[in-house]
Amino acid sequence: MDRNRVYNPNGARLEVKPD
């Protein structure tokens, strides 16, 4: 599991960058 990425319920992946 990547802590830097968040998975949407619809299946789309969003890359999240820590501030």
C-alpha positions as CSV (number, residue, x, y, z in Angstrom):
1,M,0.0,0.0,0.0
2,D,1.4,3.3,-1.0
3,R,0.9,6.0,1.6
4,N,1.7,8.7,-1.0
5,R,-1.4,7.7,-3.1
6,V,-5.1,7.7,-2.3
7,Y,-7.6,5.4,-4.0
8,N,-11.1,6.8,-4.8
9,P,-14.2,4.7,-4.3
10,N,-15.0,4.9,-8.0
11,G,-11.6,3.3,-8.8
12,A,-9.7,6.3,-10.0
13,R,-6.3,6.8,-8.5
14,L,-5.1,10.3,-7.3
15,E,-1.5,10.9,-6.6
16,V,-1.3,12.9,-3.4
17,K,1.8,14.9,-2.5
18,P,2.5,15.8,1.1
19,D,2.7,19.5,1.8
